[in-house]
């Protein structure tokens, strides 16, 4: 997902001039001609002199009516701005009750219009209506029948009814912690329906020398869901290649 690395939100107007053998496509030339975008700033919120204080933005999106939603990890809420930049309301707050969230890492929009704030731990999505009222939650279940352990979530994307999630599930043992990083489709009940990629690491406790890839493989942080429902994810950290799943 895209991460907003600024404390100021600016809206810009862009004017565009593995289960079986799969094909490997070597893209030797660009698929499309280069496009130069002319950006025009329409409005700006946050920053010095503004009455809107923004903490740590992690995701921004818009709806068909032109409203802009900004998820704030530090403030544990989502700002809702109108097409003219006016602050309309905030959604959610810090806590563990209905409609409350702690440390959201991403944000999605469900087909019914509700906004989902993806929580890092425990891995779940807190649903909030555009009126600010709690609308339930989706708790991630990727244990495949196994009990114990815990799940964290690193990203979420949604197109129509297709909910894509990535994260890891850790199961502590006497000498090792088994950590399974996953990229999966999740149903409305939170259960996994498709697992696109996974990586299993055995981490020795209490002292262990671990490769960086054991803790942070590429796909839980850098995957995307296309408008046609296809899933795009890096093959691995060391190769310039992208896996495409239907």
C-alpha positions in Angstrom: 0.0 0.0 0.0 1.1 3.5 -0.5 2.4 5.2 2.7 2.0 8.9 3.2 5.3 10.1 4.6 4.2 13.7 5.5 2.3 15.5 8.1 0.4 17.5 5.6 -2.3 16.2 3.3 -2.4 17.7 -0.1 -5.0 16.8 -2.8 -3.6 16.9 -6.3 -5.4 16.9 -9.6 -3.5 14.6 -12.0 -4.1 15.2 -15.7 -2.8 12.1 -17.6 -1.8 12.7 -21.3 2.0 -20.8 -8.2 0.3 -24.1 -7.9 1.2 -25.3 -11.4 3.5 -24.3 -14.2 2.9 -20.6 -15.1 4.2 -18.5 -17.9 7.2 -16.3 -17.2 7.0 -13.0 -19.2 10.2 -11.0 -19.8 9.1 -7.4 -20.2 11.9 -6.0 -22.4 10.0 -2.9 -23.3 7.5 -0.8 -21.4 3.9 -1.8 -21.9 2.8 1.8 -22.5 4.3 5.0 -23.6 5.5 7.3 -20.8 2.9 9.8 -19.5 3.8 13.2 -18.0 1.4 14.3 -15.2 0.8 18.0 -14.6 -0.1 18.3 -10.9 -2.3 21.1 -9.6 -2.8 21.4 -5.8 -6.5 21.9 -5.1 -6.3 22.2 -1.3 -4.1 21.4 1.7 -4.9 20.4 5.3 -2.6 20.0 8.2 0.7 21.6 8.9 1.7 24.9 10.5 -1.2 27.3 10.9 -4.0 24.8 10.2 -6.5 23.9 12.9 -6.4 20.2 11.7 -3.6 18.3 13.3 -2.5 15.2 11.5 -0.3 12.6 13.3 1.0 9.7 11.2 -0.9 9.1 7.9 -0.8 5.6 6.5 -3.4 5.5 3.8 -5.6 7.9 1.8 -8.6 7.1 -0.5 -11.6 8.8 -2.0 -15.2 7.8 -2.7 -17.5 8.5 -5.7 -18.8 11.7 -4.1 -15.3 13.2 -4.0 -14.8 12.9 -0.2 -11.2 12.0 0.9 -10.5 9.7 3.7 -7.1 9.7 5.6 -6.2 7.0 8.1 -4.0 8.2 10.9 -2.0 5.6 12.8 -1.0 7.9 15.6 -4.4 9.4 16.3 -6.2 6.0 15.7 -8.9 7.5 13.4 -9.8 8.4 9.9 -10.3 12.0 8.8 -13.1 12.7 6.2 -12.6 15.7 4.0 -15.1 17.2 1.6 -14.3 17.8 -2.1 -13.3 21.4 -1.1 -11.0 20.2 1.7 -13.3 21.0 4.5 -13.1 18.6 7.5 -16.5 16.8 7.6 -15.9 14.4 10.5 -13.6 11.8 11.9 -14.2 8.1 12.1 -13.1 5.9 15.0 -11.0 6.5 18.0 -8.4 4.7 20.1 -9.7 1.9 22.2 -10.8 -1.7 22.2 -14.6 -1.3 22.1 -17.0 -1.2 19.1 -15.8 1.2 16.4 -12.5 1.7 18.2 -9.0 0.8 17.0 -5.4 0.7 18.1 -2.5 1.5 15.6 -4.3 1.1 12.3 -1.8 0.2 9.5 -4.2 0.5 6.5 -7.7 1.3 5.4 -10.3 -0.2 3.0 -13.7 0.7 1.8 -16.4 -2.1 1.8 -19.0 -2.4 -1.0 -21.7 -1.1 1.4 -19.8 2.1 1.9 -18.4 1.4 5.4 -14.8 2.2 6.1 -12.5 -0.5 7.5 -9.4 0.4 9.6 -6.9 -2.5 9.5 -5.4 -3.1 12.9 -1.8 -4.4 13.2 -2.4 -6.5 16.3 -4.5 -8.4 16.7 -5.1 -8.8 13.0 -8.6 -7.5 12.3 -10.5 -4.8 10.4 -12.7 -2.5 12.4 -15.7 -1.4 10.3 -17.2 2.1 10.8 -20.1 3.7 9.0 -19.7 7.0 7.3 -22.0 8.3 10.1 -19.3 7.4 12.6 -21.3 4.5 14.1 -19.6 1.0 14.6 -20.4 -1.5 11.9 -18.8 -4.7 13.1 -15.4 -6.1 12.5 -13.6 -8.8 10.5 -11.2 -10.8 12.6 -8.5 -12.5 10.5 -8.5 -16.3 10.8 -5.5 -17.9 9.0 -4.8 -20.6 11.5 -6.2 -23.4 9.3 -7.7 -25.1 12.3 -4.6 -24.7 14.5 -5.2 -23.2 18.0 -2.8 -20.9 19.9 -0.5 -18.4 18.4 -1.3 -14.9 17.2 -1.7 -13.0 14.0 -0.6 -9.6 12.9 -1.6 -7.7 9.9 0.6 -5.5 7.7 -1.6 -4.4 4.8 -5.1 -4.7 3.4 -6.7 -3.9 0.1 -10.2 -4.3 -1.3 -11.9 -4.3 -4.7 -15.6 -5.2 -4.7 -15.9 -8.3 -2.5 -12.3 -9.3 -2.8 -10.5 -8.5 0.5 -6.7 -9.0 0.3 -4.7 -9.2 3.5 -1.0 -9.8 4.4 0.7 -10.4 7.7 2.1 -13.2 9.7 1.0 -15.8 12.2 3.4 -16.8 15.0 3.2 -20.0 17.1 5.7 -20.0 20.0 7.3 -23.4 20.9 9.7 -24.6 23.5 12.8 -23.8 21.4 11.5 -22.2 18.3 8.9 -19.8 17.2 7.3 -20.8 13.9 6.4 -17.7 11.9 4.3 -18.0 8.8 4.1 -14.9 6.6 1.1 -14.9 4.4 -0.7 -13.1 1.5 -4.3 -14.3 1.4 -7.9 -13.5 0.3 -10.2 -13.2 3.3 -14.0 -13.9 3.4 -16.6 -11.7 5.1 -16.3 -14.0 8.2 -12.6 -13.4 8.4 -11.6 -16.9 7.3 -9.0 -17.4 4.7 -10.3 -18.4 1.3 -7.1 -18.4 -0.9 -3.5 -18.3 0.1 -1.4 -16.7 -2.6 2.0 -16.7 -1.0 3.6 -17.8 2.3 7.0 -18.0 3.9 7.7 -20.1 7.0 10.5 -19.2 9.3 11.8 -21.1 12.4 13.2 -18.6 14.8 15.3 -20.0 17.6 14.7 -18.6 21.1 16.0 -16.8 23.1 19.1 -16.2 21.0 19.0 -16.4 17.3 20.8 -15.1 14.2 18.1 -14.5 11.6 18.3 -13.2 8.1 16.4 -10.0 7.5 14.1 -11.9 5.0 12.9 -14.1 7.9 11.4 -11.1 9.6 10.4 -8.9 6.7 9.9 -10.7 3.4 8.8 -8.5 0.5 5.3 -9.6 -0.2 3.5 -8.7 3.1 4.5 -5.1 2.5 4.4 -4.5 -1.2 1.5 -6.3 -2.8 -1.4 -4.7 -4.7 -4.9 -5.6 -5.8 -5.8 -4.5 -9.4 -9.2 -3.2 -10.5 -9.8 -6.5 -12.3 -9.2 -8.5 -9.1 -5.8 -9.7 -10.0 -3.2 -9.8 -7.2 0.3 -8.4 -7.9 3.1 -9.2 -5.5 6.9 -9.4 -5.7 8.4 -12.8 -6.3 11.0 -12.3 -3.6 13.3 -9.7 -2.3 16.3 -10.5 -4.5 14.6 -10.7 -8.0 13.2 -8.0 -10.2 10.0 -9.9 -10.9 6.3 -9.7 -10.0 3.9 -12.6 -9.5 0.4 -12.1 -10.9 -2.5 -14.2 -9.5 -6.0 -14.3 -11.0 
